[in-house]
Amino acid sequence: MLTRETTIILQEERLSYSDASFLISVGKMTETESYLLSRAGQLNGDFYNILLPLAEAMEKDGRMLIATVIYRALLDSILRRAQSKYYTHGVRYLKKLDRFSETVSDWRSVVPHAVYLAGLRRDHGRKSAFWGKYDK
């Protein structure tokens, strides 16, 4: 039954956060990683309460590539909204991304960290409150 449910979830094109959470809850970490990576463009960082536990589970399991993708979605949301009260979280995520980048050897179709970071600096370089916390 679990195999059948997993197969059904993996065949769906649309991202379901509850399906991803289900896969984690039953220990299907490889399947969760594949599921989320193939739907990375659908991740919405505005859903902090849903995405953060997914990111933490992937990080805990040593799946740094998908953890990177999820933390990027969270960080992109914070910077897009430009609410400085959340910059501390964003800086924490970016520092995690810095650390993760040292362990990811195969970026697959994901933009490498150095390129991503350069894009952040280009697109959000004027957010001195953020960069001041990060560059300490």
Contacts in CASP RR format, 6 or more apart in sequence:
PFRMAT RR
TARGET T0000
AUTHOR 0000-0000-0000
METHOD contacts of the structure
MODEL  1
MLTRETTIILQEERLSYSDASFLISVGKMTETESYLLSRAGQLNGDFYNI
LLPLAEAMEKDGRMLIATVIYRALLDSILRRAQSKYYTHGVRYLKKLDRF
SETVSDWRSVVPHAVYLAGLRRDHGRKSAFWGKYDK
2 26 0 8 1.000
5 22 0 8 1.000
6 23 0 8 1.000
6 26 0 8 1.000
6 28 0 8 1.000
6 31 0 8 1.000
9 16 0 8 1.000
9 19 0 8 1.000
9 22 0 8 1.000
9 23 0 8 1.000
9 31 0 8 1.000
9 35 0 8 1.000
10 31 0 8 1.000
10 34 0 8 1.000
10 35 0 8 1.000
12 19 0 8 1.000
13 39 0 8 1.000
14 39 0 8 1.000
14 42 0 8 1.000
15 36 0 8 1.000
15 39 0 8 1.000
15 42 0 8 1.000
15 43 0 8 1.000
17 47 0 8 1.000
17 50 0 8 1.000
17 51 0 8 1.000
17 54 0 8 1.000
19 35 0 8 1.000
20 32 0 8 1.000
20 35 0 8 1.000
20 36 0 8 1.000
20 54 0 8 1.000
21 50 0 8 1.000
21 53 0 8 1.000
21 54 0 8 1.000
23 29 0 8 1.000
23 31 0 8 1.000
23 32 0 8 1.000
23 35 0 8 1.000
24 32 0 8 1.000
24 54 0 8 1.000
24 57 0 8 1.000
29 57 0 8 1.000
29 58 0 8 1.000
29 61 0 8 1.000
29 63 0 8 1.000
32 54 0 8 1.000
32 57 0 8 1.000
32 58 0 8 1.000
32 66 0 8 1.000
33 58 0 8 1.000
33 63 0 8 1.000
33 65 0 8 1.000
33 66 0 8 1.000
36 43 0 8 1.000
36 54 0 8 1.000
36 58 0 8 1.000
36 66 0 8 1.000
36 69 0 8 1.000
36 70 0 8 1.000
37 65 0 8 1.000
37 66 0 8 1.000
37 69 0 8 1.000
37 108 0 8 1.000
37 110 0 8 1.000
40 69 0 8 1.000
40 110 0 8 1.000
43 51 0 8 1.000
43 69 0 8 1.000
43 70 0 8 1.000
43 73 0 8 1.000
44 51 0 8 1.000
44 73 0 8 1.000
44 77 0 8 1.000
45 51 0 8 1.000
45 73 0 8 1.000
45 74 0 8 1.000
45 76 0 8 1.000
45 77 0 8 1.000
46 77 0 8 1.000
46 81 0 8 1.000
48 74 0 8 1.000
48 77 0 8 1.000
51 70 0 8 1.000
51 73 0 8 1.000
51 74 0 8 1.000
52 74 0 8 1.000
54 70 0 8 1.000
55 67 0 8 1.000
55 70 0 8 1.000
55 71 0 8 1.000
55 74 0 8 1.000
58 64 0 8 1.000
58 66 0 8 1.000
58 67 0 8 1.000
58 70 0 8 1.000
59 67 0 8 1.000
59 96 0 8 1.000
59 100 0 8 1.000
64 100 0 8 1.000
64 103 0 8 1.000
64 104 0 8 1.000
65 104 0 8 1.000
65 106 0 8 1.000
65 107 0 8 1.000
65 108 0 8 1.000
65 110 0 8 1.000
67 96 0 8 1.000
67 100 0 8 1.000
68 97 0 8 1.000
68 100 0 8 1.000
68 101 0 8 1.000
68 104 0 8 1.000
68 110 0 8 1.000
68 113 0 8 1.000
69 110 0 8 1.000
71 93 0 8 1.000
71 96 0 8 1.000
71 97 0 8 1.000
71 100 0 8 1.000
72 93 0 8 1.000
72 97 0 8 1.000
72 116 0 8 1.000
74 89 0 8 1.000
74 90 0 8 1.000
74 93 0 8 1.000
75 90 0 8 1.000
75 93 0 8 1.000
75 94 0 8 1.000
75 97 0 8 1.000
75 120 0 8 1.000
78 86 0 8 1.000
78 87 0 8 1.000
78 89 0 8 1.000
78 90 0 8 1.000
78 93 0 8 1.000
79 90 0 8 1.000
79 120 0 8 1.000
79 123 0 8 1.000
79 124 0 8 1.000
79 127 0 8 1.000
79 130 0 8 1.000
82 127 0 8 1.000
84 127 0 8 1.000
84 129 0 8 1.000
84 130 0 8 1.000
87 127 0 8 1.000
87 129 0 8 1.000
87 130 0 8 1.000
87 133 0 8 1.000
88 133 0 8 1.000
90 130 0 8 1.000
91 130 0 8 1.000
91 133 0 8 1.000
91 134 0 8 1.000
94 117 0 8 1.000
94 120 0 8 1.000
94 134 0 8 1.000
95 134 0 8 1.000
97 113 0 8 1.000
97 116 0 8 1.000
97 117 0 8 1.000
98 113 0 8 1.000
98 117 0 8 1.000
100 113 0 8 1.000
101 112 0 8 1.000
101 113 0 8 1.000
101 114 0 8 1.000
104 113 0 8 1.000
121 131 0 8 1.000
124 130 0 8 1.000
124 131 0 8 1.000
125 131 0 8 1.000
END
